[in-house]
Amino acid sequence: MLRALPLARWHRAHGARMVPFAGWEMPVRYEGIIKEHRAVRERAGLFDISHMGEIIVRGQNAAGFLNYLTANDIGLLEPGKGQYSMFLNERGGVVDDIIVYQTENDTFLVIVNAVNTEKVMRYLETHRRPGVDIRNVSDSFALFSLAGPLTFDIASRLFDQPVELAPFRHTTLTLGETRITVAGTGYTGERRSLEFLVPVEHAEAFIENLFAAGAGTLALCGLGARDSLRIEACLPLYGHELSETMTPFESDLAWVVKRNKGDFIARAALATPEASHPSHRIGYFIVRGARQIPRQGARVFLDDRAVGEVTSGTFSPLLDAAVCMAFVEVSATHPGRHVVIDVRGNAVRAEAVEKPFLAHTARS
């Protein structure tokens, strides 16, 4: 049975088309995916991402516990800062990609993917150490994302004070008597992006106030635009560019792995030359001169030889072209290299480029 967002009725009342996603019934679109996509790039868009999981890890050994299980370095954090990271298994595969916020000296808030929340809780309990408390607080909060050039303007009107957070900084603001965690994070590639963690009992009042603060400029956005925006920005999605059988190096996220931080769960597995220089990794491809969109599973060919398959694909309104990410032989990822993708029986020519696609405008 699908789970419902706290504001499911609100979304239907505002024209959302609802679809199943990660065990939840979620808004996929309101006025149209391309229209919502462009609203984020040109003005601002609002996403309800309350399906995401929130886990609090606290205690005198919380920092060391998290540092052992994650790819990034928890030691780089302090209260008010966050980081993108991953929970790893012993083989170097990704259990889940996460954002970790340090909220107090011995307290961390971990945002996990909805589909992986229960799996991550089992994983954390399996590796639990003395002096560490782990709590799944997902049902206590709603989570909203605001992205686009007008984000800070809208948030400043909402809170009646300047709100301009640097990436991965977070703070607590008060709206009426409601304390809201505000973070400079997002999943669209927009430099101006904020996420709001709101007590679930105040979620409807919050979204009504936010929607009013953005009246005339703010668009409601669903999963369709969220996916096209993140692909345009070359941001990974678990189950596509990330999995328990792929290392961060294969996912083209080597920068996340801080191998010099000391011992951690995958240190031995990721220290080998084979891990550091994989034969396959995620590459980025623009389809020139065709409207056919490569989707997950489409095979990729280089010189008539199959070299991998597409992990995510979409139409990019910014480039006015189809784009995709693919897990392929490294030789196929070199910028300027041309490949052929089998799109439902049609041979579609694509060019490898540097990420992100956002850097390659329609004029290039």
N, C-alpha and C positions, 0 to 999 in steps of 0.2 A: 504494500500500500504506500502510495506517495505521501510524503510529508508536505504540509502547507506552510508557506511563509507566514509570519505573524500578520503581515498586511496583504494577504492574498485577496481579500474582498476589496480592499482599497485599489489594488492594481486592476482588478476586473472592472471596477467602477470607472477607472481612468483609461479604459480601452485596451488593456493588455490582452494579447493572445498567449495563453498559458500552455506549456508543454512539459513533458517529463524530462528531468535532468538530474543526474547523480542522486536519484532517490527522492527528489523534490519536484513539486510542480512550480515551474518558474516562468516569468514573463519572457517570451522570446522576442516580441516586438510590440510597438504601440502604433506609430504612424508609418513605419517602414524602416527596414534595416539601413538602407543607404542614407535616408533622411536623418536618422538618428546618428549614424556614423559621422556625417558632415556636421551635425550640430556640435558634437564633441570637438572636432577639429577647428570649428569656426567660432563657437560660443561656449556652451557648457552642456554636459549631459549628466543625468542622475541615474545611478544603478542601485537596485536593492540587491545586496549580496549577503543577505541574512542566512543563506544556506551554509556559508563558510563556518568552520569550527573554531572555537576559542578555548584554549587550554591555558590555565595558570599553573606555572611551576614556581614553587617558592621554597625557601629554606636555606640554611647555612651552606649546604652543598649544592644548591641549585645551579650555580654558574658552572661548576666543574662537571656536573652531571650533563648539562646541555652541551658543554663544549666537547665532551667525549662522543656524543651522538651526532653532532652536526658537522657540516663541512666548513662553514665559516668560523671565525674566531670570536667567541662570546666575550673574550677579554677586551675587545675593541669597544664594547658597549659601556654605557653609563646611563643613569636615569634620564629619560627624555630622548634617548636614541633608539633606533631599531636597525635591523639588517635583514637582507634577503639571505636565506640559507636553505639547507636541505638536511633532513634526517637520512642517514645512510645505513646500509646493512654492511656486514663484514666483508662482502665481496666488492663493495664500492658502489653498489646500485642505490638508487634513490627510493627510499620508503615514501617520502613526500617532500615537495618543496614548500617552504614556509616563510613567514616573516616573524622574527623574534623582536619584541619590544622589551626593553628593561624599564620597568615602571618604578621600582624601588631598589635599594641596594641588594636585597636577596629575593627579588620577585620579578618574574618574567611572564609576559603574555605572548603566547604562541598562536598565530593564525594559521590554520591548516585547511586543506581542501576538503570540501563537504564529503566527497566520496571516500576520503581516507580518514575521517575523524575517528571512527571506532578502531580502525586498524592502528592508527597512531597511538591511541590510548593503550591498546594491548602491548604495543612496542615499548612504550614508556614504562608501563608496569613491569614488563619482563626485565628491563634493565635498571629498575628503580634502585637507588642507593639509600642508606640511612641518612636522615637529615634532609630529605626531599619530600615535599608534598605536591601531589599532582591532582588537579581538579578540572574536569570538563565543565565549563560554564556556558556552553554554546546556547542552551535554552534560555539563558538569562539576558541575552543581548540580541539586538538587531544591528546590522552593519550596512552602511550606505556608502557609496562611492560617488564623488563629484569630480568631474574632469573636464578640462577645456580652458581656453584663454581667460574666461571670465570667472573662473572658480574662486579666486581670492576675493574678487569684488562681491560675489554673491554671499560667500561665507562671512565677510566683514559686515554686510548688511544684516545677516541673520543674527550674529552675536553682538552687533552694535559696538564693534571694536575692530581694529586691524587684525586680520588673520592671514599671515603669509608664512607658512612653514617651509623650511628647506626639506629636500628629499630625506626621508627616513627619520625625521625629527617628529616628536609627538608631544602633546601637552593635554591638559584637562581644562575645559572651558565649561561655563555654566550658562544654561539657557533656562530662564526662570529659576526654578530650584533643582533642575536636572543637571547632573554632572555628566559630561560627554567627553570621551577620549577622542581627540582629533589628531590624525597622523598625516604626514606628508608622503603618502604612498598611493599607488594606483596601478592600473593594469592596462593602460591604453597607449602609453608612450608620450602622453602629454606632460610637459614640464610643470604645469600648474595642475595639481591633482591632490585631493584630500579624501580621507576616509574617516567616517564617524561611527564610533562604537557607542550605541545608545541602549540604556536599560529598556527591555522589551515592552514594559508597561507604558513607556513614554514614546514609543516608536511612531505611532500615528500622528501625535501632536508635533513631533520633530519634523517628519516629512512634509506635513502641511505647512509648517513655518518655513522650511527650506524652499518648498515649491513657491510659496508666496514671495520670498526674498528674491527668487530668480524669475519672477513673472515677466513674460515677454521674451526672455532669452534662454531659459532653461528647458531642455527637452527630457522627457522620460525615455529611458533607453533599456532595451532588453538584451538577452543573451546573444542574439544575432549580431548586433552592433558591437557588443563586448568582444565577440570572437573575431570579427573582421578588424577591429581596432588593434587587438593584441597581436594578430598575425602581421598586420601592417608595420607594427613596431618590433616584430621578430621576438616576441615574448613567448616562452614555452608554456605548454599546458600538460599537466600530468595525464599520462595515458596516451600522449601523442609524442612530444619531444622528451619526455621524462618517464622512466619506469624503473622497477627494481632490477631489471636486467641490463640497464644502461648506466654507465658511469657519468659523472658531470663532464668529463673530458669528451665523451661521445656526444653529449648533449650540447657541446660548444659552450660550456659554462665553467671552464677551468678556473676562471678568476675567483669563483666562489670558494674553491678549495684552498685552505690555508694550511699547507703541509708542515709549516715550521712552528705551528702553535703548540706542539707537544703531542702526546699520545692521543689518538682518537680511534673510533671503532673501525675505520677503513684505512688507516694509515698504511699498513703493510700492502693491502691490495692496490692502493693508488700510487705506491712508491715505485712500481716496476716500470721499466721503459715501455713495455707494451701498453700499460694504462695511460702513461703520459702522451704517447704517440699512437693513438688507436688507428686501425685500418679504415674505420667508418666513423663519420660524425654527421651532425646536422649541418646541412647547407641551405642556401637561400637562393631562390630562382624566380625570375620575372619572365612571364610568357609574353613575348613580343608579337603583336599583330594578330592575336586570336582572342576570342572571348571565352573559350572553353576553360573551365576551372579545374585544375587537378585537385582531387580530394584524397583523403587518407587512404592508403593502400595502393594508389596508382603506381605502377612500376616505372622506374627511371632507367634510361639506357644511355650509355656513352660508347660511341663507336660500335653500335649494334650489339653491345654487351650489357646485360642487366647489371646495374651497380647498386640498386637499392630501391626504396619506395618513399612515396610522399607521406609525411606525418600530419600536415595541416595545409589547407589551401583555401583561398578566398578571392573575391574581386576587390581590388584596392581602388576606392574612389579617388584617392590622391594621385595615384599613378595612371588611372583610367586603364588598368590592365589586371590580368590575373597574376597572383603571386602564390608561392608555396614554399614551405620548408620540407626538407626530405632527409632521411637517414640514408646516406650513400657513401660509397668509397671516397676517401679524402681527395683523390685526384679529380673527382667531379665537382668539388666545391670551389676550386680556384676561380677567382673573379675573371669574367670574360669567357670561361669555358661554356660551350653549348652542349646541352643534353636534349634527349627526346623523351617525352613522358607519354605513356599510354593512357589517354583519357577516354574511357569507355570505348575502346577500340580505335580511337583516332590518335595518330602520331602528332603530338604537339611539341614544337620547338621552344626551349626555354634557355635563358642565360643565367649563369651563376653570378651573383653580385655580393658585395660586402653588406653586412647588416648595419642598420635596419633599412627596411624598404622606405621608411620615411625620408631617408636621405636622398632617394632617387625620385625626383618629381617628374610629373608628366612632361616637363620641358627638357629633361635630360636626354 
